[in-house]
């Protein structure tokens, strides 16, 4: 299947995609701040420049886009145009994510990955469940956790 827009338009569209201060990230920041959590943003002194740094809890939060980080959910589809390029690019992103998470854990930080699909689910259902899960993780002390839309579904044991 060919692209529906010309090369210049696609290039401009791709260049406009933000790496920080994305809508999902801002939603989580506002919700956590409203609950009294205080944090730093995009700490340049830490591997991967985590989206939120909560020093009081020795915790870091990454808000990952499902497409760019290759999450196995309904929002990730390999583009039909140049699939080899995209698979290689996303594979490198995943490998870099893994190395950064290991480095952060070795430094004594706790790591939480919140996937875009979980934030979309939260917005759609106007639910505070995602923020409840994040707050619970911050307080319970586990080293690593991931939250995706499946964890927010009614039948999941984490959602209760």
Phi, psi and omega in degrees: 000134180274161180290147182275350177237161181286168186300317181296318180294315179299318180299316179296319179297314182293325179293335181278355181285126184277152175259340178216165184059041178281165180302313179300320180296316181295320177302314180294317179301313181298317181294317179292319180298320179298333179269004176097002178280137178243144189206165170258159179247139169047057182296113183288342182275000179245145178303132177084356182044070183308146181295319177226136177239121179246087185302324180303325181258001184051046187231149179233144178235127173252133174252105185263136172284134184298322180290306188293336181249009172064044179286139181278072179220181184291345181271353179257116174225135178289127178300145180282339176272121179055054183299327180297316178302311184293319179296321178294315181298312182291324176298320177295320177300316181295319179295317178298317178303313182298314180297319180294318179297318179296318179297318180294318178296322178295334178276358178093010179271150172265142186237131175238131174248121176252121181275147179308322182298327178291321180290320177298319179296319179297316181295319183295318184264002181051045186256150175259009183300319180299313181293325175299316179297316180297312180299319179297316179297317181301323185273339187273341174089006178290151187287322187215142180204148175232141177236124175230180186294333179295329180289342182263358181286151185303327184276353184280138182292336179287339186275002182256000000 
